[in-house]
């Protein structure tokens, strides 16, 4: 997913808000894929360039990935 931070900053919001908003848009899509019995979905969520971002932002993104997998993962794999 690309552009969530820029989207938020253009609106005077924090980059973390943009990342959270991006997560909120992708989860309904993943649930729809599950409902439609789409067995494989590929997402490009983090590039090698993202490691150059401030450590606080990288930590936030990693925690967001972990939270999403923990909260939604089991339901999505049914």
C-alpha positions, -999 to +999 in steps of 0.1 A: +000+000+000+015+033-010+006+068-002-012+065+031+012+088+049+012+114+021-026+113+020-028+121+057-001+148+056-018+166+027-048+168+050-029+181+080-030+147+097-003+125+111+014+098+091+003+072+116-033+083+110-028+077+073-014+042+080-043+034+102-068+047+076-051+025+050-055-005+073-092+003+077-096+003+039-078-030+033-096-051+060-130-050+043-114-060+010-097-090+027-130-100+043-147-098+009-120-120-006-126-145+022-164-144+017-159-150-021-135-179-013-106-163-029-078-184-015-047-163-023-043-125-020-010-107-024-004-074-008+026-051-011+027-035+023+063-027+031+092-020+008+129-020+016+129+018+014+105+019+043+133+007+067+149+042+062+119+059+078+121+071+114+122+041+138+090+052+155+072+050+122+087+016+114+078+003+148+042+016+144+039-002+110+053-035+124+029-033+154+000-026+131+009-056+109+011-078+140-022-065+154-040-071+121-028-106+119-036-114+155-071-098+154-082-107+119-059-135+108-078-165+121-111-152+107-096-145+073-081-180+071-115-198+074 
